[in-house]
Amino acid sequence: MKPDANQLRQGLEDAQSAIEIDTAAIVGWELQKAKDLFGLSGWLVRCVSADGKERFVTQDVMPTRINVETVGGVITKVRSIG
């Protein structure tokens, strides 16, 4: 039996609350540095806005993906996890 949308959403919330990560700490990092370092732990860092321009991104949810905004290749904001 496939889980419904509410079960998937709850699973994501449970996974996020179980993961201890200080996403604010990467503000000011170069995007590539964040991708490299977080990638070692199985995390994906995705740029969703670069230099004020929104990027086309998929709407799927991954509990180990950090969505960030950048200016000049430097992370200026962590928008969300997922």
N, CA, C and O of each residue as an XYZ file, in Angstrom:
328
protein
N       0.836     -1.179      0.000
C       0.000      0.000      0.000
C       0.884      1.247      0.000
O       1.790      1.372      0.825
N       0.620      2.163     -0.923
C       1.411      3.383     -1.024
C       0.946      4.401      0.017
O      -0.250      4.515      0.281
N       1.886      5.139      0.607
C       1.502      6.168      1.571
C       0.797      7.329      0.867
O       1.097      7.639     -0.286
N      -0.131      7.960      1.561
C      -0.799      9.131      0.984
C       0.039     10.380      1.265
O       1.077     10.311      1.922
N      -0.430     11.518      0.756
C       0.331     12.768      0.880
C       0.568     13.154      2.332
O       1.645     13.646      2.669
N      -0.415     12.942      3.192
C      -0.250     13.303      4.606
C       0.801     12.433      5.283
O       1.582     12.919      6.102
N       0.821     11.154      4.944
C       1.830     10.259      5.513
C       3.222     10.642      5.037
O       4.177     10.596      5.813
N       3.348     11.020      3.767
C       4.650     11.441      3.238
C       5.111     12.725      3.915
O       6.280     12.859      4.277
N       4.185     13.670      4.083
C       4.519     14.939      4.729
C       4.963     14.694      6.172
O       5.939     15.288      6.631
N       4.259     13.832      6.879
C       4.619     13.520      8.271
C       5.981     12.842      8.331
O       6.782     13.125      9.222
N       6.246     11.940      7.377
C       7.541     11.273      7.330
C       8.673     12.266      7.124
O       9.736     12.144      7.733
N       8.437     13.258      6.256
C       9.442     14.288      6.015
C       9.677     15.109      7.280
O      10.821     15.377      7.648
N       8.602     15.505      7.938
C       8.742     16.291      9.166
C       9.489     15.505     10.240
O      10.326     16.059     10.953
N       9.185     14.220     10.353
C       9.875     13.379     11.328
C      11.364     13.281     11.009
O      12.205     13.361     11.906
N      11.684     13.108      9.729
C      13.084     12.996      9.315
C      13.826     14.291      9.581
O      14.960     14.269     10.060
N      13.201     15.421      9.275
C      13.857     16.706      9.487
C      14.095     16.973     10.967
O      15.141     17.504     11.342
N      13.135     16.609     11.808
C      13.317     16.856     13.236
C      14.372     15.931     13.831
O      14.977     16.258     14.852
N      14.597     14.786     13.208
C      15.589     13.836     13.710
C      17.004     14.222     13.285
O      17.983     13.735     13.850
N      17.106     15.095     12.290
C      18.410     15.476     11.759
C      18.858     16.769     12.429
O      18.181     17.793     12.337
N      19.977     16.715     13.088
C      20.529     17.896     13.748
C      21.535     18.539     12.802
O      22.633     18.019     12.602
N      21.154     19.670     12.222
C      22.063     20.368     11.325
C      21.827     21.861     11.456
O      20.684     22.320     11.474
N      22.897     22.606     11.547
C      22.809     24.057     11.671
C      22.966     24.661     10.284
O      24.071     25.007      9.866
N      21.845     24.783      9.575
C      21.912     25.279      8.207
C      22.339     26.742      8.138
O      22.931     27.161      7.144
N      22.052     27.521      9.171
C      22.443     28.932      9.164
C      23.959     29.095      9.116
O      24.462     30.138      8.698
N      24.678     28.077      9.539
C      26.137     28.157      9.571
C      26.747     28.255      8.180
O      27.891     28.691      8.049
N      26.015     27.862      7.135
C      26.612     27.899      5.796
C      26.401     29.226      5.081
O      26.927     29.428      3.986
N      25.636     30.137      5.685
C      25.494     31.469      5.090
C      26.866     32.133      5.094
O      27.534     32.197      6.126
N      27.274     32.622      3.939
C      28.601     33.229      3.785
C      29.606     32.293      3.133
O      30.683     32.727      2.725
N      29.265     31.009      3.030
C      30.142     30.041      2.370
C      29.988     30.136      0.865
O      28.935     30.535      0.367
N      31.038     29.771      0.139
C      30.928     29.603     -1.302
C      30.054     28.383     -1.556
O      30.145     27.387     -0.838
N      29.207     28.462     -2.579
C      28.273     27.377     -2.876
C      29.003     26.056     -3.085
O      28.578     25.028     -2.557
N      30.082     26.068     -3.838
C      30.787     24.820     -4.124
C      31.371     24.191     -2.863
O      31.374     22.968     -2.722
N      31.864     25.022     -1.949
C      32.392     24.506     -0.675
C      31.281     23.793      0.094
O      31.486     22.702      0.626
N      30.106     24.417      0.149
C      28.976     23.801      0.855
C      28.577     22.489      0.195
O      28.327     21.499      0.882
N      28.517     22.475     -1.134
C      28.165     21.243     -1.847
C      29.169     20.139     -1.543
O      28.794     18.997     -1.278
N      30.437     20.493     -1.584
C      31.490     19.499     -1.349
C      31.437     18.948      0.082
O      31.450     17.734      0.285
N      31.379     19.836      1.056
C      31.430     19.393      2.450
C      30.163     18.661      2.887
O      30.241     17.620      3.539
N      29.009     19.195      2.535
C      27.768     18.521      2.916
C      27.580     17.232      2.129
O      26.969     16.286      2.624
N      28.101     17.190      0.910
C      28.022     15.978      0.101
C      28.724     14.801      0.743
O      28.324     13.655      0.541
N      29.764     15.066      1.514
C      30.476     13.993      2.207
C      29.576     13.270      3.210
O      29.806     12.107      3.541
N      28.554     13.974      3.686
C      27.631     13.387      4.658
C      26.314     12.952      4.020
O      25.369     12.591      4.721
N      26.255     12.988      2.696
C      25.044     12.554      2.013
C      24.001     13.638      1.804
O      22.883     13.347      1.380
N      24.351     14.879      2.095
C      23.436     16.003      1.889
C      23.647     16.607      0.506
O      24.739     16.524     -0.056
N      22.608     17.206     -0.032
C      22.672     17.899     -1.309
C      22.370     19.367     -1.052
O      21.378     19.689     -0.398
N      23.209     20.255     -1.558
C      22.968     21.694     -1.461
C      22.563     22.159     -2.848
O      23.303     21.977     -3.815
N      21.368     22.769     -2.943
C      20.838     23.187     -4.243
C      20.575     24.686     -4.240
O      19.932     25.210     -3.330
N      21.073     25.368     -5.255
C      20.842     26.796     -5.422
C      19.489     26.995     -6.114
O      19.290     26.546     -7.243
N      18.565     27.671     -5.427
C      17.242     27.915     -5.990
C      17.084     29.352     -6.482
O      16.118     29.669     -7.176
N      18.024     30.216     -6.126
C      18.026     31.602     -6.591
C      19.475     32.070     -6.654
O      20.203     32.013     -5.663
N      19.887     32.539     -7.847
C      21.259     33.014     -8.030
C      21.235     34.460     -8.498
O      20.614     34.784     -9.511
N      21.904     35.314     -7.766
C      21.993     36.735     -8.104
C      20.617     37.364     -8.327
O      20.425     38.173     -9.234
N      19.663     36.971     -7.473
C      18.325     37.542     -7.521
C      17.393     36.934     -8.548
O      16.245     37.364     -8.669
N      17.861     35.943     -9.292
C      17.035     35.307    -10.314
C      16.662     33.904     -9.858
O      17.527     33.082     -9.557
N      15.350     33.643     -9.813
C      14.877     32.316     -9.433
C      15.307     31.299    -10.482
O      15.301     31.584    -11.680
N      15.673     30.131    -10.025
C      16.066     29.047    -10.927
C      14.939     28.030    -10.997
O      14.184     27.856    -10.040
N      14.834     27.368    -12.127
C      13.857     26.306    -12.268
C      14.344     25.105    -11.468
O      15.467     24.639    -11.659
N      13.502     24.609    -10.578
C      13.855     23.459     -9.751
C      12.674     22.494     -9.713
O      11.528     22.883     -9.936
N      12.970     21.254     -9.433
C      11.922     20.252     -9.296
C      11.168     20.477     -7.986
O      11.688     21.108     -7.066
N       9.962     19.968     -7.908
C       9.139     20.147     -6.714
C       9.152     18.920     -5.804
O       8.400     18.851     -4.832
N      10.016     17.949     -6.128
C      10.102     16.777     -5.261
C      10.723     17.176     -3.926
O      11.368     18.218     -3.812
N      10.522     16.343     -2.938
C      11.010     16.636     -1.593
C      12.058     15.605     -1.206
O      11.839     14.399     -1.320
N      13.201     16.103     -0.746
C      14.275     15.239     -0.253
C      14.674     15.757      1.128
O      15.112     16.902      1.240
N      14.538     14.965      2.162
C      14.831     15.451      3.512
C      16.300     15.784      3.753
O      16.628     16.372      4.783
N      17.187     15.425      2.836
C      18.607     15.733      3.005
C      19.085     16.729      1.943
O      20.248     16.716      1.541
N      18.167     17.590      1.498
C      18.547     18.625      0.527
C      18.342     19.996      1.160
O      17.299     20.268      1.755
N      19.345     20.853      1.026
C      19.288     22.217      1.551
C      19.153     23.157      0.350
O      20.008     23.168     -0.535
N      18.080     23.940      0.327
C      17.838     24.889     -0.763
C      18.342     26.260     -0.336
O      17.943     26.780      0.706
N      19.224     26.843     -1.151
C      19.868     28.101     -0.781
C      19.739     29.149     -1.875
O      19.471     28.842     -3.037
N      19.937     30.390     -1.467
C      20.039     31.516     -2.387
C      21.491     31.987     -2.372
O      22.155     31.955     -1.336
N      21.980     32.428     -3.549
C      23.362     32.895     -3.633
C      23.454     34.234     -4.355
O      22.586     34.600     -5.147
N      24.516     34.939     -4.061
C      24.906     36.144     -4.801
C      26.393     36.002     -5.056
O      27.184     35.860     -4.124
N      26.768     36.042     -6.324
C      28.178     35.903     -6.671
C      28.785     34.579     -6.253
O      29.984     34.499     -5.988
N      27.961     33.534     -6.192
C      28.453     32.208     -5.816
C      28.593     31.984     -4.323
O      29.100     30.948     -3.892
N      28.141     32.964     -3.518
C      28.222     32.866     -2.066
C      26.806     32.729     -1.506
O      25.899     33.454     -1.918
N      26.621     31.808     -0.577
C      25.303     31.577      0.009
C      24.915     32.769      0.882
O      25.647     33.164      1.789
N      23.734     33.334      0.580
C      23.230     34.483      1.333
C      22.036     34.134      2.203
O      21.712     34.859      3.143
N      21.372     33.006      1.886
C      20.187     32.623      2.653
C      19.921     31.130      2.473
O      20.055     30.588      1.375
N      19.547     30.486      3.554
C      19.046     29.110      3.473
C      17.531     29.240      3.418
O      16.896     29.716      4.359
N      16.965     28.807      2.298
C      15.523     28.965      2.109
C      14.724     27.841      2.766
O      13.697     28.090      3.398
N      15.197     26.610      2.616
C      14.439     25.495      3.176
C      15.269     24.224      3.143
O      16.330     24.167      2.522
N      14.763     23.211      3.824
C      15.308     21.861      3.705
C      14.228     21.017      3.039
O      13.060     21.070      3.422
N      14.616     20.272      2.080
C      13.642     19.432      1.382
C      13.771     19.604     -0.061
O      13.036     18.980     -0.825
